[in-house]
Amino acid sequence: MGSVDGTGALPVWWRQVLSSQRREVRRVLGELIATRGVMPLLMKVRNGEHWSPAEREELLLHLRRMAHLSPYLVALVLPGSVILLPAYAWWLDRRRLRRRD
């Protein structure tokens, strides 16, 4: 009988691949969740305010986290990701219209 997640019937090497993939997904999601506060921080300067030294340090920390994720984000610039461009354009336009800029 197989395991609860259905991987018991798979070869050992395939289970290791799936385990590795799940581990990386958890890591990437954890990093993305940790960078949630970056947008309000970035928008602060756009809204005419200034960053404090502590906020600059926090911003650098967020940027370093995102730099470590960049290998995963390369998939967005690979062939085939062009399919997503209309969705990106729609999303960006929707945000612009909501701000009424």
ROLO-972544 format. One record per atom (N, C-alpha, C): residue number from 1; x, y, z; atom name; residue in one letter. Coordinates in pm, 1 decimal. Layout:
BEGIN
node drennu: NUM, xx: X, yy: Y, zz: Z, voba: CA, gufi: a
...
//
This chain:
BEGIN
node drennu: 1, xx: 83.8, yy: -117.0, zz: 0.0, voba: N, gufi: m
node drennu: 1, xx: 0.0, yy: 0.0, zz: 0.0, voba: CA, gufi: m
node drennu: 1, xx: 88.6, yy: 123.6, zz: 0.0, voba: C, gufi: m
node drennu: 2, xx: 52.9, yy: 229.8, zz: -75.2, voba: N, gufi: g
node drennu: 2, xx: 132.1, yy: 352.1, zz: -89.1, voba: CA, gufi: g
node drennu: 2, xx: 118.0, yy: 442.9, zz: 31.0, voba: C, gufi: g
node drennu: 3, xx: 195.8, yy: 547.7, zz: 31.3, voba: N, gufi: s
node drennu: 3, xx: 190.2, yy: 644.3, zz: 140.5, voba: CA, gufi: s
node drennu: 3, xx: 68.9, yy: 734.8, zz: 124.9, voba: C, gufi: s
node drennu: 4, xx: 46.0, yy: 817.0, zz: 224.4, voba: N, gufi: v
node drennu: 4, xx: -70.8, yy: 905.3, zz: 225.4, voba: CA, gufi: v
node drennu: 4, xx: -69.9, yy: 1001.1, zz: 107.3, voba: C, gufi: v
node drennu: 5, xx: 48.3, yy: 1053.7, zz: 69.8, voba: N, gufi: d
node drennu: 5, xx: 55.0, yy: 1149.3, zz: -40.2, voba: CA, gufi: d
node drennu: 5, xx: 65.4, yy: 1081.6, zz: -176.8, voba: C, gufi: d
node drennu: 6, xx: 61.5, yy: 950.0, zz: -181.8, voba: N, gufi: g
node drennu: 6, xx: 61.0, yy: 877.1, zz: -308.0, voba: CA, gufi: g
node drennu: 6, xx: 197.6, yy: 856.7, zz: -369.2, voba: C, gufi: g
node drennu: 7, xx: 305.6, yy: 883.7, zz: -295.2, voba: N, gufi: t
node drennu: 7, xx: 439.9, yy: 869.6, zz: -352.0, voba: CA, gufi: t
node drennu: 7, xx: 502.7, yy: 735.9, zz: -319.1, voba: C, gufi: t
node drennu: 8, xx: 435.4, yy: 650.1, zz: -243.7, voba: N, gufi: g
node drennu: 8, xx: 493.0, yy: 523.0, zz: -202.4, voba: CA, gufi: g
node drennu: 8, xx: 524.9, yy: 430.0, zz: -317.6, voba: C, gufi: g
node drennu: 9, xx: 452.1, yy: 438.8, zz: -427.4, voba: N, gufi: a
node drennu: 9, xx: 474.2, yy: 349.9, zz: -540.5, voba: CA, gufi: a
node drennu: 9, xx: 580.3, yy: 403.0, zz: -635.9, voba: C, gufi: a
node drennu: 10, xx: 631.0, yy: 520.5, zz: -611.6, voba: N, gufi: l
node drennu: 10, xx: 730.4, yy: 581.5, zz: -699.9, voba: CA, gufi: l
node drennu: 10, xx: 870.5, yy: 532.3, zz: -665.1, voba: C, gufi: l
node drennu: 11, xx: 959.3, yy: 533.1, zz: -762.8, voba: N, gufi: p
node drennu: 11, xx: 1098.9, yy: 496.1, zz: -733.9, voba: CA, gufi: p
node drennu: 11, xx: 1161.1, yy: 594.5, zz: -634.1, voba: C, gufi: p
node drennu: 12, xx: 1263.0, yy: 548.1, zz: -563.7, voba: N, gufi: v
node drennu: 12, xx: 1328.2, yy: 628.6, zz: -461.2, voba: CA, gufi: v
node drennu: 12, xx: 1381.8, yy: 759.3, zz: -518.7, voba: C, gufi: v
node drennu: 13, xx: 1445.3, yy: 754.8, zz: -633.7, voba: N, gufi: w
node drennu: 13, xx: 1502.2, yy: 876.0, zz: -691.6, voba: CA, gufi: w
node drennu: 13, xx: 1395.4, yy: 978.6, zz: -722.4, voba: C, gufi: w
node drennu: 14, xx: 1276.2, yy: 932.7, zz: -766.2, voba: N, gufi: w
node drennu: 14, xx: 1167.7, yy: 1025.2, zz: -797.8, voba: CA, gufi: w
node drennu: 14, xx: 1111.8, yy: 1087.1, zz: -670.0, voba: C, gufi: w
node drennu: 15, xx: 1102.5, yy: 1007.6, zz: -562.7, voba: N, gufi: r
node drennu: 15, xx: 1056.8, yy: 1061.5, zz: -434.4, voba: CA, gufi: r
node drennu: 15, xx: 1153.7, yy: 1167.3, zz: -382.9, voba: C, gufi: r
node drennu: 16, xx: 1283.8, yy: 1144.9, zz: -405.3, voba: N, gufi: q
node drennu: 16, xx: 1382.6, yy: 1243.9, zz: -364.0, voba: CA, gufi: q
node drennu: 16, xx: 1367.1, yy: 1373.9, zz: -443.0, voba: C, gufi: q
node drennu: 17, xx: 1338.8, yy: 1361.1, zz: -572.4, voba: N, gufi: v
node drennu: 17, xx: 1315.7, yy: 1479.9, zz: -656.2, voba: CA, gufi: v
node drennu: 17, xx: 1193.5, yy: 1555.9, zz: -605.2, voba: C, gufi: v
node drennu: 18, xx: 1084.2, yy: 1485.5, zz: -579.1, voba: N, gufi: l
node drennu: 18, xx: 962.9, yy: 1550.4, zz: -529.1, voba: CA, gufi: l
node drennu: 18, xx: 985.5, yy: 1613.7, zz: -392.6, voba: C, gufi: l
node drennu: 19, xx: 1057.5, yy: 1546.1, zz: -306.2, voba: N, gufi: s
node drennu: 19, xx: 1088.3, yy: 1599.9, zz: -174.3, voba: CA, gufi: s
node drennu: 19, xx: 1171.2, yy: 1727.2, zz: -185.7, voba: C, gufi: s
node drennu: 20, xx: 1269.1, yy: 1725.2, zz: -272.9, voba: N, gufi: s
node drennu: 20, xx: 1352.6, yy: 1842.6, zz: -296.0, voba: CA, gufi: s
node drennu: 20, xx: 1270.1, yy: 1958.3, zz: -350.7, voba: C, gufi: s
node drennu: 21, xx: 1182.2, yy: 1928.0, zz: -442.7, voba: N, gufi: q
node drennu: 21, xx: 1097.2, yy: 2031.4, zz: -501.4, voba: CA, gufi: q
node drennu: 21, xx: 1006.3, yy: 2092.5, zz: -396.2, voba: C, gufi: q
node drennu: 22, xx: 945.5, yy: 2011.3, zz: -311.6, voba: N, gufi: r
node drennu: 22, xx: 859.3, yy: 2062.6, zz: -204.6, voba: CA, gufi: r
node drennu: 22, xx: 937.4, yy: 2149.6, zz: -106.8, voba: C, gufi: r
node drennu: 23, xx: 1058.3, yy: 2107.6, zz: -74.4, voba: N, gufi: r
node drennu: 23, xx: 1142.6, yy: 2185.1, zz: 16.5, voba: CA, gufi: r
node drennu: 23, xx: 1172.9, yy: 2323.4, zz: -42.6, voba: C, gufi: r
node drennu: 24, xx: 1204.3, yy: 2326.9, zz: -170.7, voba: N, gufi: e
node drennu: 24, xx: 1234.6, yy: 2454.9, zz: -235.2, voba: CA, gufi: e
node drennu: 24, xx: 1111.1, yy: 2542.9, zz: -245.1, voba: C, gufi: e
node drennu: 25, xx: 995.7, yy: 2483.8, zz: -270.3, voba: N, gufi: v
node drennu: 25, xx: 871.6, yy: 2561.4, zz: -274.1, voba: CA, gufi: v
node drennu: 25, xx: 846.5, yy: 2626.4, zz: -138.6, voba: C, gufi: v
node drennu: 26, xx: 865.3, yy: 2549.7, zz: -31.8, voba: N, gufi: r
node drennu: 26, xx: 846.9, yy: 2606.3, zz: 102.9, voba: CA, gufi: r
node drennu: 26, xx: 946.0, yy: 2718.8, zz: 128.8, voba: C, gufi: r
node drennu: 27, xx: 1069.5, yy: 2701.8, zz: 83.8, voba: N, gufi: r
node drennu: 27, xx: 1170.9, yy: 2805.0, zz: 104.2, voba: CA, gufi: r
node drennu: 27, xx: 1137.1, yy: 2932.3, zz: 27.7, voba: C, gufi: r
node drennu: 28, xx: 1098.3, yy: 2918.2, zz: -98.9, voba: N, gufi: v
node drennu: 28, xx: 1064.1, yy: 3035.0, zz: -180.4, voba: CA, gufi: v
node drennu: 28, xx: 942.7, yy: 3105.9, zz: -122.6, voba: C, gufi: v
node drennu: 29, xx: 841.0, yy: 3031.1, zz: -84.4, voba: N, gufi: l
node drennu: 29, xx: 722.6, yy: 3093.7, zz: -25.7, voba: CA, gufi: l
node drennu: 29, xx: 756.7, yy: 3165.3, zz: 104.1, voba: C, gufi: l
node drennu: 30, xx: 841.3, yy: 3104.6, zz: 185.1, voba: N, gufi: g
node drennu: 30, xx: 884.1, yy: 3169.4, zz: 309.1, voba: CA, gufi: g
node drennu: 30, xx: 955.8, yy: 3300.6, zz: 282.6, voba: C, gufi: g
node drennu: 31, xx: 1042.2, yy: 3302.1, zz: 181.8, voba: N, gufi: e
node drennu: 31, xx: 1114.0, yy: 3425.1, zz: 146.5, voba: CA, gufi: e
node drennu: 31, xx: 1018.0, yy: 3530.5, zz: 92.6, voba: C, gufi: e
node drennu: 32, xx: 923.2, yy: 3489.0, zz: 9.5, voba: N, gufi: l
node drennu: 32, xx: 826.8, yy: 3584.4, zz: -44.3, voba: CA, gufi: l
node drennu: 32, xx: 739.4, yy: 3643.2, zz: 65.6, voba: C, gufi: l
node drennu: 33, xx: 699.1, yy: 3561.0, zz: 159.8, voba: N, gufi: i
node drennu: 33, xx: 618.1, yy: 3610.2, zz: 271.7, voba: CA, gufi: i
node drennu: 33, xx: 698.5, yy: 3707.4, zz: 355.9, voba: C, gufi: i
node drennu: 34, xx: 828.9, yy: 3680.6, zz: 371.4, voba: N, gufi: a
node drennu: 34, xx: 914.1, yy: 3768.3, zz: 450.9, voba: CA, gufi: a
node drennu: 34, xx: 932.5, yy: 3904.5, zz: 384.9, voba: C, gufi: a
node drennu: 35, xx: 913.0, yy: 3915.0, zz: 254.2, voba: N, gufi: t
node drennu: 35, xx: 930.6, yy: 4042.4, zz: 184.9, voba: CA, gufi: t
node drennu: 35, xx: 798.1, yy: 4114.9, zz: 162.0, voba: C, gufi: t
node drennu: 36, xx: 695.5, yy: 4078.4, zz: 233.0, voba: N, gufi: r
node drennu: 36, xx: 564.8, yy: 4141.5, zz: 214.1, voba: CA, gufi: r
node drennu: 36, xx: 566.2, yy: 4291.1, zz: 239.2, voba: C, gufi: r
node drennu: 37, xx: 645.5, yy: 4338.6, zz: 333.0, voba: N, gufi: g
node drennu: 37, xx: 644.4, yy: 4479.4, zz: 369.1, voba: CA, gufi: g
node drennu: 37, xx: 727.4, yy: 4569.0, zz: 280.2, voba: C, gufi: g
node drennu: 38, xx: 780.6, yy: 4516.8, zz: 170.9, voba: N, gufi: v
node drennu: 38, xx: 868.9, yy: 4597.1, zz: 87.6, voba: CA, gufi: v
node drennu: 38, xx: 792.4, yy: 4703.1, zz: 6.6, voba: C, gufi: v
node drennu: 39, xx: 673.0, yy: 4675.4, zz: -37.8, voba: N, gufi: m
node drennu: 39, xx: 600.7, yy: 4772.5, zz: -120.2, voba: CA, gufi: m
node drennu: 39, xx: 567.6, yy: 4901.1, zz: -44.6, voba: C, gufi: m
node drennu: 40, xx: 509.5, yy: 4894.3, zz: 75.0, voba: N, gufi: p
node drennu: 40, xx: 485.5, yy: 5020.8, zz: 146.4, voba: CA, gufi: p
node drennu: 40, xx: 614.9, yy: 5097.0, zz: 172.2, voba: C, gufi: p
node drennu: 41, xx: 721.5, yy: 5024.5, zz: 197.3, voba: N, gufi: l
node drennu: 41, xx: 850.5, yy: 5087.9, zz: 221.1, voba: CA, gufi: l
node drennu: 41, xx: 901.3, yy: 5156.4, zz: 94.5, voba: C, gufi: l
node drennu: 42, xx: 889.0, yy: 5091.3, zz: -19.6, voba: N, gufi: l
node drennu: 42, xx: 930.7, yy: 5151.8, zz: -145.2, voba: CA, gufi: l
node drennu: 42, xx: 843.9, yy: 5271.4, zz: -182.3, voba: C, gufi: l
node drennu: 43, xx: 716.5, yy: 5263.4, zz: -154.6, voba: N, gufi: m
node drennu: 43, xx: 623.9, yy: 5370.6, zz: -190.8, voba: CA, gufi: m
node drennu: 43, xx: 639.8, yy: 5493.8, zz: -101.8, voba: C, gufi: m
node drennu: 44, xx: 705.4, yy: 5479.2, zz: 8.5, voba: N, gufi: k
node drennu: 44, xx: 723.7, yy: 5590.5, zz: 101.0, voba: CA, gufi: k
node drennu: 44, xx: 793.1, yy: 5707.9, zz: 32.4, voba: C, gufi: k
node drennu: 45, xx: 899.4, yy: 5681.5, zz: -41.5, voba: N, gufi: v
node drennu: 45, xx: 971.6, yy: 5787.1, zz: -111.8, voba: CA, gufi: v
node drennu: 45, xx: 885.8, yy: 5845.4, zz: -223.4, voba: C, gufi: v
node drennu: 46, xx: 812.5, yy: 5760.7, zz: -292.6, voba: N, gufi: r
node drennu: 46, xx: 724.6, yy: 5809.3, zz: -399.8, voba: CA, gufi: r
node drennu: 46, xx: 618.8, yy: 5903.4, zz: -344.9, voba: C, gufi: r
node drennu: 47, xx: 577.6, yy: 5880.9, zz: -222.6, voba: N, gufi: n
node drennu: 47, xx: 475.7, yy: 5965.1, zz: -160.3, voba: CA, gufi: n
node drennu: 47, xx: 533.9, yy: 6087.8, zz: -91.2, voba: C, gufi: n
node drennu: 48, xx: 660.5, yy: 6116.1, zz: -114.7, voba: N, gufi: g
node drennu: 48, xx: 721.6, yy: 6238.3, zz: -63.6, voba: CA, gufi: g
node drennu: 48, xx: 786.3, yy: 6226.4, zz: 72.9, voba: C, gufi: g
node drennu: 49, xx: 791.1, yy: 6108.4, zz: 130.2, voba: N, gufi: e
node drennu: 49, xx: 854.8, yy: 6090.1, zz: 259.9, voba: CA, gufi: e
node drennu: 49, xx: 998.3, yy: 6042.2, zz: 239.3, voba: C, gufi: e
node drennu: 50, xx: 1073.5, yy: 6031.0, zz: 347.7, voba: N, gufi: h
node drennu: 50, xx: 1212.2, yy: 5985.1, zz: 340.6, voba: CA, gufi: h
node drennu: 50, xx: 1229.1, yy: 5860.1, zz: 425.3, voba: C, gufi: h
node drennu: 51, xx: 1327.3, yy: 5778.4, zz: 386.5, voba: N, gufi: w
node drennu: 51, xx: 1357.8, yy: 5657.6, zz: 462.4, voba: CA, gufi: w
node drennu: 51, xx: 1448.2, yy: 5691.9, zz: 580.7, voba: C, gufi: w
node drennu: 52, xx: 1418.5, yy: 5633.1, zz: 693.4, voba: N, gufi: s
node drennu: 52, xx: 1507.4, yy: 5645.5, zz: 809.1, voba: CA, gufi: s
node drennu: 52, xx: 1622.4, yy: 5546.7, zz: 789.5, voba: C, gufi: s
node drennu: 53, xx: 1730.9, yy: 5559.9, zz: 866.7, voba: N, gufi: p
node drennu: 53, xx: 1840.3, yy: 5461.0, zz: 854.3, voba: CA, gufi: p
node drennu: 53, xx: 1793.0, yy: 5317.5, zz: 879.3, voba: C, gufi: p
node drennu: 54, xx: 1701.5, yy: 5299.0, zz: 973.0, voba: N, gufi: a
node drennu: 54, xx: 1649.1, yy: 5164.0, zz: 999.3, voba: CA, gufi: a
node drennu: 54, xx: 1569.3, yy: 5112.5, zz: 879.4, voba: C, gufi: a
node drennu: 55, xx: 1493.9, yy: 5201.4, zz: 815.0, voba: N, gufi: e
node drennu: 55, xx: 1416.3, yy: 5160.1, zz: 697.6, voba: CA, gufi: e
node drennu: 55, xx: 1508.7, yy: 5128.2, zz: 580.5, voba: C, gufi: e
node drennu: 56, xx: 1616.8, yy: 5201.3, zz: 566.7, voba: N, gufi: r
node drennu: 56, xx: 1714.0, yy: 5171.3, zz: 461.1, voba: CA, gufi: r
node drennu: 56, xx: 1774.3, yy: 5032.2, zz: 482.3, voba: C, gufi: r
node drennu: 57, xx: 1804.6, yy: 5001.3, zz: 607.3, voba: N, gufi: e
node drennu: 57, xx: 1859.4, yy: 4869.0, zz: 639.8, voba: CA, gufi: e
node drennu: 57, xx: 1757.4, yy: 4758.8, zz: 608.9, voba: C, gufi: e
node drennu: 58, xx: 1631.3, yy: 4784.7, zz: 643.5, voba: N, gufi: e
node drennu: 58, xx: 1524.5, yy: 4688.0, zz: 614.7, voba: CA, gufi: e
node drennu: 58, xx: 1508.4, yy: 4669.5, zz: 464.3, voba: C, gufi: e
node drennu: 59, xx: 1516.6, yy: 4778.8, zz: 390.0, voba: N, gufi: l
node drennu: 59, xx: 1505.5, yy: 4771.2, zz: 244.7, voba: CA, gufi: l
node drennu: 59, xx: 1618.8, yy: 4688.7, zz: 185.9, voba: C, gufi: l
node drennu: 60, xx: 1740.2, yy: 4708.8, zz: 234.2, voba: N, gufi: l
node drennu: 60, xx: 1853.3, yy: 4628.7, zz: 188.3, voba: CA, gufi: l
node drennu: 60, xx: 1832.9, yy: 4480.6, zz: 218.4, voba: C, gufi: l
node drennu: 61, xx: 1778.1, yy: 4450.8, zz: 335.1, voba: N, gufi: l
node drennu: 61, xx: 1749.9, yy: 4311.9, zz: 371.0, voba: CA, gufi: l
node drennu: 61, xx: 1649.4, yy: 4250.3, zz: 273.4, voba: C, gufi: l
node drennu: 62, xx: 1543.5, yy: 4325.3, zz: 241.6, voba: N, gufi: h
node drennu: 62, xx: 1443.9, yy: 4276.9, zz: 145.4, voba: CA, gufi: h
node drennu: 62, xx: 1507.0, yy: 4254.8, zz: 8.2, voba: C, gufi: h
node drennu: 63, xx: 1589.8, yy: 4347.6, zz: -34.8, voba: N, gufi: l
node drennu: 63, xx: 1652.4, yy: 4334.3, zz: -166.4, voba: CA, gufi: l
node drennu: 63, xx: 1746.4, yy: 4214.0, zz: -171.5, voba: C, gufi: l
node drennu: 64, xx: 1815.5, yy: 4188.8, zz: -62.5, voba: N, gufi: r
node drennu: 64, xx: 1902.6, yy: 4070.1, zz: -58.3, voba: CA, gufi: r
node drennu: 64, xx: 1820.0, yy: 3942.3, zz: -65.5, voba: C, gufi: r
node drennu: 65, xx: 1707.6, yy: 3940.2, zz: 5.3, voba: N, gufi: r
node drennu: 65, xx: 1619.3, yy: 3822.0, zz: -1.9, voba: CA, gufi: r
node drennu: 65, xx: 1572.7, yy: 3798.9, zz: -144.6, voba: C, gufi: r
node drennu: 66, xx: 1531.7, yy: 3907.1, zz: -210.2, voba: N, gufi: m
node drennu: 66, xx: 1482.4, yy: 3892.4, zz: -346.9, voba: CA, gufi: m
node drennu: 66, xx: 1594.2, yy: 3850.7, zz: -441.7, voba: C, gufi: m
node drennu: 67, xx: 1715.8, yy: 3896.0, zz: -417.2, voba: N, gufi: a
node drennu: 67, xx: 1827.9, yy: 3856.4, zz: -502.1, voba: CA, gufi: a
node drennu: 67, xx: 1853.3, yy: 3706.4, zz: -492.1, voba: C, gufi: a
node drennu: 68, xx: 1831.8, yy: 3651.1, zz: -374.2, voba: N, gufi: h
node drennu: 68, xx: 1849.1, yy: 3506.1, zz: -358.7, voba: CA, gufi: h
node drennu: 68, xx: 1739.2, yy: 3428.9, zz: -430.3, voba: C, gufi: h
node drennu: 69, xx: 1626.1, yy: 3493.3, zz: -452.5, voba: N, gufi: l
node drennu: 69, xx: 1516.4, yy: 3427.9, zz: -524.1, voba: CA, gufi: l
node drennu: 69, xx: 1528.7, yy: 3443.5, zz: -674.9, voba: C, gufi: l
node drennu: 70, xx: 1617.4, yy: 3530.4, zz: -720.6, voba: N, gufi: s
node drennu: 70, xx: 1624.1, yy: 3560.3, zz: -863.4, voba: CA, gufi: s
node drennu: 70, xx: 1642.6, yy: 3437.0, zz: -952.1, voba: C, gufi: s
node drennu: 71, xx: 1717.3, yy: 3333.9, zz: -911.1, voba: N, gufi: p
node drennu: 71, xx: 1723.9, yy: 3216.9, zz: -1000.2, voba: CA, gufi: p
node drennu: 71, xx: 1586.4, yy: 3155.6, zz: -1028.0, voba: C, gufi: p
node drennu: 72, xx: 1496.4, yy: 3164.3, zz: -931.4, voba: N, gufi: y
node drennu: 72, xx: 1362.5, yy: 3110.8, zz: -952.6, voba: CA, gufi: y
node drennu: 72, xx: 1280.8, yy: 3203.1, zz: -1042.1, voba: C, gufi: y
node drennu: 73, xx: 1308.9, yy: 3331.0, zz: -1033.8, voba: N, gufi: l
node drennu: 73, xx: 1233.6, yy: 3427.5, zz: -1113.3, voba: CA, gufi: l
node drennu: 73, xx: 1281.8, yy: 3435.8, zz: -1257.2, voba: C, gufi: l
node drennu: 74, xx: 1396.6, yy: 3373.9, zz: -1286.0, voba: N, gufi: v
node drennu: 74, xx: 1447.9, yy: 3370.9, zz: -1422.6, voba: CA, gufi: v
node drennu: 74, xx: 1346.1, yy: 3303.2, zz: -1514.7, voba: C, gufi: v
node drennu: 75, xx: 1268.4, yy: 3213.9, zz: -1459.9, voba: N, gufi: a
node drennu: 75, xx: 1167.2, yy: 3144.5, zz: -1540.6, voba: CA, gufi: a
node drennu: 75, xx: 1071.9, yy: 3242.6, zz: -1606.6, voba: C, gufi: a
node drennu: 76, xx: 1057.8, yy: 3360.7, zz: -1548.5, voba: N, gufi: l
node drennu: 76, xx: 968.5, yy: 3459.3, zz: -1608.3, voba: CA, gufi: l
node drennu: 76, xx: 1024.5, yy: 3518.3, zz: -1737.1, voba: C, gufi: l
node drennu: 77, xx: 1155.5, yy: 3512.3, zz: -1756.3, voba: N, gufi: v
node drennu: 77, xx: 1214.3, yy: 3568.4, zz: -1876.8, voba: CA, gufi: v
node drennu: 77, xx: 1252.9, yy: 3462.1, zz: -1978.3, voba: C, gufi: v
node drennu: 78, xx: 1227.2, yy: 3337.7, zz: -1947.3, voba: N, gufi: l
node drennu: 78, xx: 1257.0, yy: 3229.7, zz: -2041.2, voba: CA, gufi: l
node drennu: 78, xx: 1151.5, yy: 3224.2, zz: -2151.4, voba: C, gufi: l
node drennu: 79, xx: 1184.2, yy: 3161.5, zz: -2263.5, voba: N, gufi: p
node drennu: 79, xx: 1084.0, yy: 3147.5, zz: -2369.7, voba: CA, gufi: p
node drennu: 79, xx: 957.4, yy: 3081.4, zz: -2316.8, voba: C, gufi: p
node drennu: 80, xx: 846.0, yy: 3133.2, zz: -2359.7, voba: N, gufi: g
node drennu: 80, xx: 718.1, yy: 3082.1, zz: -2313.1, voba: CA, gufi: g
node drennu: 80, xx: 656.1, yy: 3172.4, zz: -2209.0, voba: C, gufi: g
node drennu: 81, xx: 738.0, yy: 3250.1, zz: -2141.2, voba: N, gufi: s
node drennu: 81, xx: 681.2, yy: 3339.9, zz: -2041.2, voba: CA, gufi: s
node drennu: 81, xx: 614.2, yy: 3459.8, zz: -2106.5, voba: C, gufi: s
node drennu: 82, xx: 636.3, yy: 3476.8, zz: -2235.6, voba: N, gufi: v
node drennu: 82, xx: 571.5, yy: 3584.7, zz: -2309.8, voba: CA, gufi: v
node drennu: 82, xx: 419.6, yy: 3569.1, zz: -2302.3, voba: C, gufi: v
node drennu: 83, xx: 375.7, yy: 3447.5, zz: -2282.7, voba: N, gufi: i
node drennu: 83, xx: 232.3, yy: 3421.1, zz: -2270.3, voba: CA, gufi: i
node drennu: 83, xx: 173.3, yy: 3499.4, zz: -2153.2, voba: C, gufi: i
node drennu: 84, xx: 254.0, yy: 3524.1, zz: -2050.0, voba: N, gufi: l
node drennu: 84, xx: 206.5, yy: 3595.7, zz: -1931.9, voba: CA, gufi: l
node drennu: 84, xx: 204.6, yy: 3747.3, zz: -1948.9, voba: C, gufi: l
node drennu: 85, xx: 267.8, yy: 3800.0, zz: -2052.1, voba: N, gufi: l
node drennu: 85, xx: 275.2, yy: 3945.0, zz: -2067.9, voba: CA, gufi: l
node drennu: 85, xx: 138.7, yy: 4014.0, zz: -2073.0, voba: C, gufi: l
node drennu: 86, xx: 39.3, yy: 3962.1, zz: -2144.6, voba: N, gufi: p
node drennu: 86, xx: -91.8, yy: 4029.0, zz: -2141.5, voba: CA, gufi: p
node drennu: 86, xx: -151.5, yy: 4033.5, zz: -2000.5, voba: C, gufi: p
node drennu: 87, xx: -130.0, yy: 3929.8, zz: -1922.2, voba: N, gufi: a
node drennu: 87, xx: -181.3, yy: 3930.2, zz: -1784.8, voba: CA, gufi: a
node drennu: 87, xx: -108.6, yy: 4035.1, zz: -1701.9, voba: C, gufi: a
node drennu: 88, xx: 23.5, yy: 4048.3, zz: -1719.1, voba: N, gufi: y
node drennu: 88, xx: 98.4, yy: 4151.5, zz: -1647.6, voba: CA, gufi: y
node drennu: 88, xx: 49.8, yy: 4290.1, zz: -1687.9, voba: C, gufi: y
node drennu: 89, xx: 31.8, yy: 4312.9, zz: -1816.5, voba: N, gufi: a
node drennu: 89, xx: -13.8, yy: 4443.6, zz: -1864.3, voba: CA, gufi: a
node drennu: 89, xx: -151.5, yy: 4476.7, zz: -1807.5, voba: C, gufi: a
node drennu: 90, xx: -240.5, yy: 4379.3, zz: -1806.0, voba: N, gufi: w
node drennu: 90, xx: -374.0, yy: 4402.4, zz: -1751.0, voba: CA, gufi: w
node drennu: 90, xx: -365.9, yy: 4438.3, zz: -1603.3, voba: C, gufi: w
node drennu: 91, xx: -284.0, yy: 4364.0, zz: -1527.6, voba: N, gufi: w
node drennu: 91, xx: -272.8, yy: 4387.8, zz: -1384.7, voba: CA, gufi: w
node drennu: 91, xx: -214.7, yy: 4526.7, zz: -1357.0, voba: C, gufi: w
node drennu: 92, xx: -111.4, yy: 4562.6, zz: -1429.0, voba: N, gufi: l
node drennu: 92, xx: -51.5, yy: 4694.1, zz: -1409.4, voba: CA, gufi: l
node drennu: 92, xx: -147.9, yy: 4805.4, zz: -1446.4, voba: C, gufi: l
node drennu: 93, xx: -220.6, yy: 4789.8, zz: -1553.0, voba: N, gufi: d
node drennu: 93, xx: -317.1, yy: 4890.1, zz: -1594.5, voba: CA, gufi: d
node drennu: 93, xx: -429.2, yy: 4903.6, zz: -1492.2, voba: C, gufi: d
node drennu: 94, xx: -473.4, yy: 4791.9, zz: -1437.6, voba: N, gufi: r
node drennu: 94, xx: -579.1, yy: 4792.9, zz: -1337.3, voba: CA, gufi: r
node drennu: 94, xx: -534.7, yy: 4872.2, zz: -1214.6, voba: C, gufi: r
node drennu: 95, xx: -409.3, yy: 4856.4, zz: -1173.3, voba: N, gufi: r
node drennu: 95, xx: -357.5, yy: 4930.5, zz: -1058.2, voba: CA, gufi: r
node drennu: 95, xx: -348.8, yy: 5079.3, zz: -1089.6, voba: C, gufi: r
node drennu: 96, xx: -308.3, yy: 5114.3, zz: -1211.3, voba: N, gufi: r
node drennu: 96, xx: -296.8, yy: 5254.6, zz: -1251.2, voba: CA, gufi: r
node drennu: 96, xx: -433.7, yy: 5320.4, zz: -1248.0, voba: C, gufi: r
node drennu: 97, xx: -533.8, yy: 5248.8, zz: -1297.9, voba: N, gufi: l
node drennu: 97, xx: -668.7, yy: 5306.1, zz: -1300.8, voba: CA, gufi: l
node drennu: 97, xx: -723.9, yy: 5325.2, zz: -1160.6, voba: C, gufi: l
node drennu: 98, xx: -690.7, yy: 5236.2, zz: -1070.0, voba: N, gufi: r
node drennu: 98, xx: -738.7, yy: 5247.8, zz: -933.2, voba: CA, gufi: r
node drennu: 98, xx: -675.7, yy: 5368.3, zz: -863.5, voba: C, gufi: r
node drennu: 99, xx: -548.2, yy: 5400.1, zz: -896.5, voba: N, gufi: r
node drennu: 99, xx: -479.1, yy: 5515.0, zz: -838.0, voba: CA, gufi: r
node drennu: 99, xx: -521.0, yy: 5644.4, zz: -901.3, voba: C, gufi: r
node drennu: 100, xx: -575.3, yy: 5636.5, zz: -1022.9, voba: N, gufi: r
node drennu: 100, xx: -618.6, yy: 5752.8, zz: -1102.1, voba: CA, gufi: r
node drennu: 100, xx: -503.4, yy: 5847.9, zz: -1131.7, voba: C, gufi: r
node drennu: 101, xx: -384.9, yy: 5789.4, zz: -1165.9, voba: N, gufi: d
node drennu: 101, xx: -267.7, yy: 5869.4, zz: -1206.5, voba: CA, gufi: d
node drennu: 101, xx: -272.5, yy: 5896.7, zz: -1354.2, voba: C, gufi: d
//
